[in-house]
Amino acid sequence: MIVGGWSSAPYGTRIVKEAGIDTKRVFLRYRAVSLWGASLPYTDQEAFLKSTEHIGCFDSVTFSDGPVGGKTVLDVGFSNVNPTLHCPGTILGAAVMENYGRVFGGNDKSDFSIYSHVYTESVSAVQYSFYQEEIELAEKIGVDIARYPKETFYSRPNILGPEYMGDGASAPFDEQFRMAFGTGPFSIQDRYVTEDIPVGCHIYHELGQKFGVKTPVIDSIITLGSAMVGIDFDQTGVNLKELGIGHLDRAELLDYLENGNYNGNYKEEA
C-alpha cells in the first residue's frame, strides 16, 4: 500500500445551503492545474505521483500542469496554503465578517468572502510574515516548501491563485473579485479557525519550539483565535507526540520521511 498526501484538494467547492441546512448540491469555483504531493516514505514517490492518472477527480491536474513532487510529506504540509491564508484573513477580518449584511446595508451575507471583502495590503503583510516563518521552519528541519514571490501575496486571490490556477492568476485589491463570492467563512466558528489553527498553526508552533525557530506571528494567531472561539488551542491543538514524531531528532525525522525508517524507542523530550 502506498501512502502520501497533497497540498490541497483538486477542486474548490462549497455545499449549497438552503435556510441554513446543507443540501445535496455543491458549487465549484475553481480547479487545480497543479498540486504539490509526496509519498511517505519518499522512496514510493514515483508510483504515488503516477497514481493521479487513475483518479478521476485529478483530471484537472493530470491534464494541465501536472503534479509537483515535494521531497517529503512534511513539505506537502508546509505547502498547504490554508493556514497561511485562512487564519490571518479570518482573525483580522472578523469585524467585517460579523458586520457584513448587518450594518453594511444592502449586502447579502451569503455573498461574503475573506478573499473578496477582507484582504488588503495590511492583511497580506501578516500573511507574508506567517509564510516567512513557515519557510524558516522548513529550512531548519531540512525539507522544502512551495515557493511564492512576495508580490503574489498582494492580490485578492493571494497565493491561492497560482496554487490552483497557475502563475498569473491575480486580481488587484481595487477589484471586487466576484469569483470568490459566497466562499465565506460566515462565522468565527468555522473550519478556517477551528481546524486550521489547532492543526496547521499549532503544529508549526510545536515544530518551532522543537527546532529552535521563533514563530511570533503564528503564535499570535493561535492566541487571538483561542480568545475569539473560547477554546485554548495551545492545550487542545494537535501536538507532535500525537503524530508520533515528537521524540525524533532532526536526522531521525528525515530518515523516517525519506526512507521509512522509524525509531519507535520513545524518550522523554527535553
C-alpha positions, 0 to 999 in steps of 0.5 A: 500500500502506498501512502502520501498526501497533497497540498490541497484538494483538486477542486474548490467547492462549497455545499449549497445551503438552503435556510441554513441546512446543507443540501445535496448540491455543491458549487465549484469555483475553481480547479487545480492545474497543479498540486504539490504531493509526496509519498511517505516514505519518499522512496514510493514517490514515483508510483504515488505521483503516477497514481493521479492518472487513475483518479478521476477527480485529478483530471484537472491536474493530470491534464494541465500542469501536472503534479509537483513532487515535494521531497517529503510529506512534511513539505506537502504540509508546509505547502498547504496554503490554508493556514497561511491564508485562512487564519490571518484573513479570518482573525483580522477580518472578523469585524467585517465578517460579523458586520457584513449584511448587518450594518453594511446595508444592502449586502447579502451575507451569503455573498461574503468572502475573506478573499473578496471583502477582507484582504488588503495590503495590511492583511497580506503583510501578516500573511507574508510574515506567517509564510516567512516563518513557515519557510524558516521552519522548513529550512531548519528541519531540512525539507522544502516548501512551495515557493511564492514571490512576495508580490503574489501575496498582494492580490485578492486571490493571494497565493491561492491563485497560482496554487490552483490556477497557475502563475498569473492568476491575480486580481488587484485589491481595487477589484471586487473579485466576484469569483470568490463570492459566497466562499465565506467563512460566515462565522468565527466558528468555522473550519478556517479557525477551528481546524486550521489553527489547532492543526496547521498553526499549532503544529508549526508552533510545536515544530518551532519550539522543537527546532529552535525557530521563533514563530511570533506571528503564528503564535499570535494567531493561535492566541487571538483565535483561542480568545475569539472561539473560547477554546485554548488551542495551545492545550487542545491543538494537535501536538507532535507526540500525537503524530508520533514524531515528537521524540525524533531528532532532526536526522531521525525525522528525515530518515523516517520521511525519506526512507521509512525508517522509524525509531519507535524507542520513545524518550522523554523530550527535553 
